[in-house]
């Protein structure tokens, strides 16, 4: 197949100047995938533990919520579970705020360069801030 020289080539990514709107677009896809896969795995683990009886559910609770520091494997799994939970929380809010931004763009508003840039930055800052507030409450305010 030969190329028609009269038709322009599609611009390559190196031509475009990176902006926050491009990052938010990529993050929207990545966080949606993380929520679907990571959330699905954790939900399946929880559901299987709940359906298998009190002993299995207590095992899930031990590893996911409150492993003792003396148990090296349990503590490592617990720390990893908390890191995944924080990541999924951030993914949820990043995906939510990005979706709300896209909803505003669908109305025809926010396409001006300055407001588009500010909206993209606010989705990132907002998702990090809300995630930090929620996990500060979970870790410190519950007692």
Buried (B, 14 or more C-beta within 10 A) or exposed (E): EEEEEEEEEEEEEEEEEEBBBEBBBEBBEEBBEBBEEBBEEBEEBBEEBEEEEEEEBEEBEBBBEEBEEEEEEBBEBBEEBBEBBBBBBBBBBBBBBBBEBBEBBEEEEBEEEEEBBEBBBBBBEBBEEBBEEBBEEEEEEEE
